[in-house]
Amino acid sequence: MSVLLPLVLFSACSSDDEPPTSLYDQWVLVSYVNETGEVQKEAQGYNYLIIFRPDGTYSGRAYGNAMGGGYKCKGKEIQINHPDITQLYVEGSDPDQFFLEHLADVYTYAITDTELRLYYAKDQYFRFRNKGNRSDYCYTGIVKYIIPETESVQVVITDDPTIVTDRPVRGDMIVFASKDLTNSVLQVDDVVEFKIIEYEMVNSPGGPADAPRYYKCKVKPCK
């Protein structure tokens, strides 16, 4: 049994029924917890991620799948629509469906700057941590493809900081504008170092909905 330290949590929504701006962030699932702080079921790290946006939509990841939908917040109540989700399970895996099955049961939440709790039943909630500012993490990658029409490059991440527990991570394909990293002309097989400022998972250009995905990123030099 694991016991969490007590936190001072703010009310779910502000007095004018609008969510606090701190909700509009990227949240990584840590565990499923009851009110006493006992961990009921360990989460699978970066496999579960949710991003809330001010326009009433959310997106994220559940195991190997991209997901998205809408949500409403009023007072201390929040309603999260059942997500639309791709079906890209890794062969031979046994993905945890608990998160998807109970996300639409969430009815209230509590939040700090670093933690979000989504309550799906009395005394039971999903515990998330804030993904945090990743602009301080320096990655290494290899240029695999040049995209002249957008002056961008496709890069495979070959090394990432060990403290990073959510994607993009080693082995992932990312795309970013060359000019954001260097004024030099990049070539295939060049080794590059960079910091990821922002990222978004997207479909491969022109590919089917279930095609492998990559990450569209904004980057900057490590130094």
CORZIDA-V31364 format. One record per pair of residues at least 24 apart in sequence whose C-alpha atoms are under 7 Angstrom apart, sorted by the first residue. I is the first residue (numbers start at 1). GAP is how many residues later the second one is. D is the distance in Angstrom with one decimal. If there is no record, write none. Layout:
i = <I:I>
gap = <GAP:GAP>
d = <D:D>
//
This chain:
i = <1:1:2:2:3:3:4:9:9:9:10:10:10:11:11:12:12:12:12:12:12:13:13:13:14:15:17:17:17:18:18:19:22:23:24:24:24:24:25:25:26:26:26:26:27:27:27:27:27:28:28:28:28:29:29:29:30:30:30:31:31:32:32:32:33:33:33:33:34:34:34:35:35:45:46:46:46:63:64:64:65:76:77:77:78:78:78:79:79:80:80:86:88:134:134:135:135:135:136:137:137:138:138:138:138:139:139:139:140:140:140:141:141:141:142:142:142:142:143:143:143:143:143:144:144:145:146:151:151:152:152:152:153:153:173:173:174:174:174:174:175:175:175:176:176:176:176:180:180:181:181:181:193:193:194:194:194:194:195:195:195:195:196>
gap = <37:38:36:37:34:35:33:101:102:103:100:101:102:65:99:63:64:96:97:98:99:61:62:63:61:60:56:57:58:55:56:54:91:29:27:28:29:30:26:27:24:25:104:105:24:101:102:103:104:100:101:102:103:98:99:100:97:98:99:95:96:93:94:95:91:92:93:94:89:90:91:88:89:120:119:120:121:32:24:25:24:32:30:31:28:29:30:27:28:24:26:124:122:62:63:60:61:62:59:24:58:55:56:57:84:54:55:56:52:53:54:50:51:52:47:48:49:50:44:45:46:47:48:44:45:43:42:26:27:24:25:26:24:25:41:42:40:41:42:43:40:41:42:40:41:42:43:39:40:38:39:40:28:29:25:26:27:28:24:25:26:27:24>
d = <6.0:6.6:5.5:5.7:4.9:5.3:5.0:5.8:5.6:5.7:5.9:5.7:6.5:6.7:5.8:6.9:4.8:6.7:5.1:4.8:6.7:6.7:5.2:5.5:6.7:6.8:7.0:4.6:4.7:6.8:6.6:6.5:6.5:6.5:6.9:4.9:5.2:6.5:5.7:6.0:5.9:4.5:6.3:5.6:6.2:5.6:5.6:4.9:5.4:5.2:5.4:6.4:6.0:6.0:4.3:6.5:5.6:5.2:6.5:6.1:5.3:5.8:4.7:6.0:5.7:5.5:6.3:6.6:5.1:4.3:6.3:4.6:6.3:6.5:5.5:4.1:6.5:6.3:6.1:5.7:6.9:5.8:5.6:4.7:6.9:5.0:5.1:6.3:5.6:5.2:6.6:6.7:6.9:6.4:6.3:5.5:5.5:4.8:6.6:6.6:5.7:6.6:5.5:4.9:5.7:5.5:5.3:6.1:5.7:4.5:6.6:5.8:5.4:6.5:5.6:5.7:4.6:6.2:6.9:5.0:5.0:5.4:6.5:5.3:6.1:5.9:6.9:6.0:6.2:5.4:4.1:5.1:6.5:6.2:5.3:6.4:5.6:4.5:5.8:6.6:6.1:4.9:5.9:6.2:5.2:6.0:6.9:6.1:5.8:6.5:5.2:5.3:6.8:6.3:6.2:5.7:4.8:5.0:5.4:5.3:6.1:5.6:6.7>
//
